[in-house]
């Protein structure tokens, strides 16, 4: 029996998301979420998608789950109940989402003690994410030390950016001493979506230039030339770039100095302000685009202003990346807002006919879980909506690595 299954783990500070996939046919066997780890009201939701367990449907349990070790053991028990346990000989690898790979990790990597130590060393660059990623790796290695554990890094896809794009124009010695450069994030999504866009167009990925707009609560844009990222909107951290649900995106760095000197804000308070209390939430009190659109439709001035700022920033990046690429074959929307909010696509592309962008209003208004074109028939540049699949991308990269 050829081992073809990959368990994908996305470990957060108090959660674990997981999916089990069979790479023989790229099918999804099970998925689930453990949340509120460390609390009395921990919750595990497990959904078997194939096999005998699928008949019973989704299962849920609520009760204390002390730590990530207990969480993964609970996940293993749920999978075992469906005949797909971690001891299965069909399990080829465990793929781990790791947020930050720095400049060291630019491709998927089999995890050994040295690699794990390097991921720990990168914690200062991703203090909210890498510690949880490390914990998930440690627990999974303890549960199945005999199979490859593969790290797939959010930053890796963007490591192809030219040095003049990745560098900030600050003192070079200081930048080098503190690893200050633009890394970019959401890389697995941008990789998957840019490749899926080429497939949708029926063209080799090497021949397609695409602007990918990953629009969720976190949001980022990328310019991808022939399958290779040449520019992205996020930087040293996920704060740079587009207006997001709770993050400000681009601001004058002197805002930080002003708040500290004039407002008496501490660094932690400024960090919280820009990351957790800004963006749509900061401007109008809602970070859910559905609520922002509803309120704007009812004439709410704050929501209308927030939406206008959100869309204006998108247009700026579409225009800038059109200039960077020179030739654009497609603009692709993905993630929760990008896939579902047709009003965002309308507003973002309004007035961009000179760039070859035009929507088919009827096609754009249709909601679907399938990749599709929503551009006008005579548009020079395709507009696509491609549901992202970061778990499949992680599984694909992990499986390719362990099978050669």
C-alpha positions in Angstrom: 0.0 0.0 0.0 1.4 3.4 -1.0 1.2 6.0 1.6 -0.6 9.0 0.1 -2.3 10.8 2.9 -1.1 14.1 4.4 -2.4 15.6 7.6 -2.2 19.4 7.5 -1.9 21.2 10.8 -2.3 24.9 11.3 -1.5 25.6 15.0 -2.5 28.9 16.5 -1.9 30.2 20.0 -5.2 28.7 21.3 -6.4 26.6 18.3 -5.5 23.9 15.9 -7.1 23.7 12.4 -6.6 20.4 10.6 -7.4 18.6 7.4 -6.6 15.1 6.2 -6.1 14.8 2.5 -5.4 11.9 0.1 -2.9 13.1 -2.5 -3.6 10.1 -4.8 -6.7 12.0 -6.0 -6.4 15.2 -4.0 -9.5 14.4 -2.0 -10.4 15.7 1.4 -11.0 12.9 3.9 -11.6 14.9 7.1 -11.3 18.4 8.6 -11.8 20.0 11.9 -11.0 22.7 14.5 -9.9 22.7 18.1 -10.4 26.1 19.7 -10.1 27.8 23.1 -7.3 25.4 24.0 -6.5 25.8 27.7 -10.0 26.9 28.7 -12.8 25.1 30.4 -15.0 25.6 27.3 -12.5 24.1 24.8 -14.4 23.0 21.6 -13.5 20.3 19.0 -15.5 20.2 15.8 -14.6 17.2 13.6 -16.1 16.5 10.2 -15.4 13.2 8.4 -15.9 13.7 4.7 -15.4 10.2 3.4 -15.5 6.6 4.6 -17.7 5.0 7.3 -17.5 8.0 9.6 -19.0 10.3 7.0 -22.5 8.8 7.5 -22.7 10.2 11.0 -21.7 13.6 9.9 -20.1 16.4 11.9 -19.2 15.7 15.5 -18.7 18.2 18.3 -17.4 18.0 21.8 -17.1 20.8 24.4 -14.9 20.5 27.5 -11.5 21.3 28.9 -8.5 20.6 26.6 -5.4 21.6 28.5 -2.8 22.2 25.8 -1.8 21.5 22.2 -0.6 18.0 23.2 -4.1 17.1 24.4 -5.7 18.8 21.4 -3.7 16.8 18.9 -4.4 13.6 20.8 -8.1 14.4 20.7 -7.8 15.0 16.9 -6.0 11.7 16.5 -8.8 9.9 18.4 -11.4 11.5 16.2 -9.5 10.4 13.1 -9.0 6.9 14.5 -12.8 6.6 15.1 -13.2 7.0 11.4 -10.6 4.4 10.6 -8.0 7.1 9.6 -5.9 7.4 12.7 -2.4 8.8 12.9 -1.0 5.2 13.1 -2.3 4.5 9.6 0.3 3.1 7.2 -1.3 5.3 4.6 -0.1 8.5 6.3 2.9 9.8 4.3 3.6 13.1 6.1 2.3 15.8 8.4 2.4 19.3 6.8 2.7 22.2 9.1 1.8 25.8 8.3 4.6 28.0 9.6 4.0 31.7 9.3 7.6 33.0 9.2 10.6 31.4 7.5 12.8 34.5 7.4 15.5 34.4 4.7 16.6 30.9 5.6 13.5 28.9 4.6 12.4 29.7 1.0 10.8 26.3 0.2 9.1 23.4 2.1 11.5 21.8 4.5 11.5 18.4 6.3 11.8 19.2 10.0 14.6 17.9 12.1 16.1 19.3 15.3 18.2 21.9 13.5 15.3 23.1 11.5 13.0 23.3 14.5 15.7 25.3 16.4 15.9 27.8 13.4 12.1 28.2 13.4 12.4 29.0 17.1 15.1 31.6 16.4 12.6 33.3 14.0 10.1 33.9 16.8 11.1 37.6 17.2 9.9 38.1 13.6 6.5 36.5 14.3 5.9 36.5 18.0 2.2 35.8 17.8 2.4 32.9 15.3 5.7 31.0 15.3 5.6 29.9 19.0 2.3 28.2 18.3 3.6 26.7 15.1 6.6 25.3 17.0 4.3 23.8 19.6 2.2 22.0 17.0 5.4 20.6 15.4 6.8 19.4 18.7 3.5 17.6 19.6 3.1 16.0 16.1 6.7 14.8 16.1 6.1 13.1 19.5 3.0 11.4 18.2 4.5 10.2 14.9 8.3 10.5 15.0 8.6 7.9 12.2 7.1 9.9 9.4 8.3 13.1 7.8 7.1 16.4 9.3 7.2 19.2 6.7 7.2 22.9 7.3 5.5 25.0 4.7 6.2 28.7 5.2 3.8 31.6 4.5 6.8 33.8 3.5 8.4 31.3 1.1 6.5 32.2 -2.0 7.5 35.8 -1.7 11.2 35.1 -1.3 11.6 35.5 -5.1 11.1 39.2 -4.9 14.1 41.1 -6.2 16.4 42.5 -3.5 15.5 46.1 -4.5 11.8 45.2 -3.7 12.5 43.3 -0.5 14.8 46.0 1.0 13.5 49.0 2.9 15.5 52.2 2.2 17.0 52.4 5.7 20.6 52.1 6.9 21.8 48.8 5.5 23.8 47.7 8.5 20.8 48.3 10.8 18.5 46.4 8.5 20.9 43.4 8.3 21.5 43.4 12.1 17.8 43.1 12.9 16.6 41.2 9.8 14.5 44.1 8.6 13.2 43.6 5.1 9.9 42.8 3.3 8.9 39.1 3.7 5.3 39.0 2.7 2.6 36.6 4.0 -0.3 34.5 2.8 2.2 32.9 0.5 0.5 29.5 0.2 -2.7 31.2 -0.9 -0.9 33.4 -3.4 1.0 30.4 -4.8 -2.2 28.3 -5.1 -4.4 31.0 -6.6 -1.8 32.2 -9.1 -1.4 28.7 -10.4 -5.1 28.0 -10.4 -5.7 31.2 -12.4 -3.4 30.0 -15.1 -5.3 26.7 -15.2 -8.6 28.6 -15.4 -7.2 30.5 -18.4 -6.0 27.3 -20.0 -2.4 28.6 -20.2 0.9 27.4 -18.8 1.7 29.2 -15.5 5.0 30.4 -17.0 3.1 32.4 -19.5 0.6 34.2 -17.2 1.1 37.5 -15.2 -1.5 37.8 -12.5 -2.4 40.2 -9.7 -3.7 38.2 -6.8 -5.9 40.0 -4.2 -6.3 37.9 -1.1 -9.0 39.7 0.8 -10.1 38.3 4.1 -9.9 39.9 7.6 -6.2 40.0 6.8 -5.6 41.2 3.2 -2.7 41.2 0.8 -1.9 41.7 -2.8 0.8 40.1 -5.0 2.2 40.6 -8.5 3.1 37.2 -10.0 5.1 37.0 -13.2 5.1 33.6 -14.8 4.4 31.8 -11.4 7.1 33.8 -9.6 6.2 36.5 -7.0 7.9 39.8 -7.9 6.1 42.1 -5.4 3.6 41.8 -2.5 1.9 44.3 -0.2 2.7 42.9 3.3 6.2 43.6 4.6 8.3 42.8 7.7 4.9 41.9 9.3 1.4 41.4 8.1 0.6 45.1 9.0 1.8 46.7 5.8 -0.3 47.2 2.7 -4.0 47.1 2.2 -6.7 48.3 4.5 -7.8 45.2 6.5 -10.4 44.2 9.0 -8.5 45.4 12.1 -5.1 46.4 10.6 -4.3 49.8 9.2 -2.2 48.8 6.3 0.1 51.5 5.0 0.6 54.5 7.3 3.4 57.1 7.6 5.9 55.6 10.1 6.0 59.0 11.8 2.5 58.2 13.1 4.2 56.0 15.7 6.6 58.8 16.8 3.7 61.2 17.0 1.5 58.9 19.1 4.5 58.2 21.5 5.6 61.8 21.8 2.4 63.7 21.7 -0.2 61.1 22.8 2.0 59.4 25.4 1.2 56.0 23.9 3.5 53.0 24.8 4.9 50.8 22.0 2.6 48.0 23.1 -0.4 50.4 22.9 0.6 51.6 19.4 1.1 48.0 18.3 -2.4 47.1 19.5 -3.9 50.2 17.9 -2.5 49.5 14.4 -3.0 45.8 14.4 -6.2 45.2 16.4 -8.1 48.5 16.5 -7.6 50.0 13.0 -8.7 49.2 9.5 -12.4 48.8 8.9 -12.9 48.3 12.7 -11.1 51.5 13.6 -12.9 53.6 11.0 -16.5 52.4 11.5 -16.6 50.0 14.4 -17.1 46.8 12.2 -14.5 44.6 10.7 -17.0 42.3 9.0 -17.3 43.4 5.4 -20.9 42.2 5.3 -21.9 44.6 8.0 -19.9 47.4 6.5 -21.7 47.0 3.2 -25.1 46.8 4.9 -24.5 49.9 6.9 -23.1 51.8 3.9 -26.1 50.8 1.9 -28.3 52.3 4.5 -26.4 55.6 4.3 -24.1 55.2 7.3 -21.4 57.8 6.8 -18.7 56.0 8.8 -19.2 52.7 7.0 -19.3 54.5 3.6 -16.0 56.2 4.4 -14.4 53.0 5.6 -15.5 51.2 2.4 -14.2 54.0 0.2 -10.8 53.9 2.0 -10.7 50.1 1.6 -11.5 50.2 -2.1 -9.2 53.2 -2.8 -6.2 51.3 -1.4 -7.1 48.2 -3.5 -7.1 50.4 -6.7 -3.8 51.9 -5.8 -2.2 48.4 -5.6 -3.9 47.2 -8.7 -2.5 50.2 -10.6 1.0 49.9 -9.1 1.2 46.2 -9.8 0.0 46.7 -13.3 3.0 49.0 -13.7 5.4 46.5 -12.1 4.2 43.6 -14.3 4.0 45.6 -17.5 1.5 43.1 -18.9 -1.3 41.8 -16.8 -3.3 38.7 -17.9 -5.6 38.5 -15.0 -6.6 40.1 -11.7 -7.8 37.4 -9.3 -9.9 37.9 -6.2 -9.7 35.3 -3.4 -10.4 34.6 0.3 -13.6 35.4 2.2 -14.2 39.0 1.0 -12.6 38.5 -2.4 -14.7 35.4 -3.2 -18.0 36.5 -1.8 -18.4 40.3 -1.8 -19.2 41.1 -5.4 -19.7 44.8 -4.5 -16.0 45.0 -3.6 -15.0 43.7 -7.0 -17.3 46.2 -8.7 -15.9 49.1 -6.7 -12.3 48.1 -6.9 -12.4 47.9 -10.7 -14.6 50.8 -11.4 -12.8 53.3 -13.6 -10.0 51.0 -14.6 -11.2 50.4 -18.1 -8.0 52.0 -19.4 -6.1 49.1 -17.7 -8.2 46.6 -19.7 -10.4 45.7 -16.7 -14.2 45.4 -17.0 -16.7 43.1 -15.3 -19.6 41.2 -16.6 -22.3 42.4 -14.1 -24.3 39.2 -14.3 -21.4 36.8 -13.9 -19.9 38.9 -11.1 -23.1 38.8 -9.1 -23.3 35.0 -9.1 -21.9 33.3 -5.9 -20.1 30.0 -6.5 -17.5 27.8 -4.8 -15.9 27.1 -8.2 -13.1 29.1 -9.9 -14.6 31.3 -12.5 -14.2 34.3 -14.8 -16.3 37.4 -14.1 -14.8 39.7 -16.7 -16.6 41.2 -19.6 -16.3 39.2 -22.8 -14.3 41.9 -24.6 -12.1 42.8 -21.6 -8.3 42.8 -22.4 -7.5 41.5 -18.9 -9.4 38.6 -17.3 -11.0 39.1 -13.9 -11.2 35.8 -12.0 -12.6 34.6 -8.7 -10.7 31.6 -7.4 -11.5 30.1 -4.0 -8.2 29.7 -2.1 -7.2 26.3 -0.7 -4.2 26.8 1.5 -4.5 23.3 3.1 -4.4 21.6 -0.3 -1.4 23.8 -1.2 0.4 22.8 2.0 -0.4 19.1 1.4 0.7 19.3 -2.2 4.1 20.8 -1.3 4.6 18.4 1.6 3.7 15.4 -0.4 5.9 16.4 -3.4 8.9 16.9 -1.0 8.6 13.5 0.7 7.9 11.6 -2.5 10.6 13.3 -4.5 
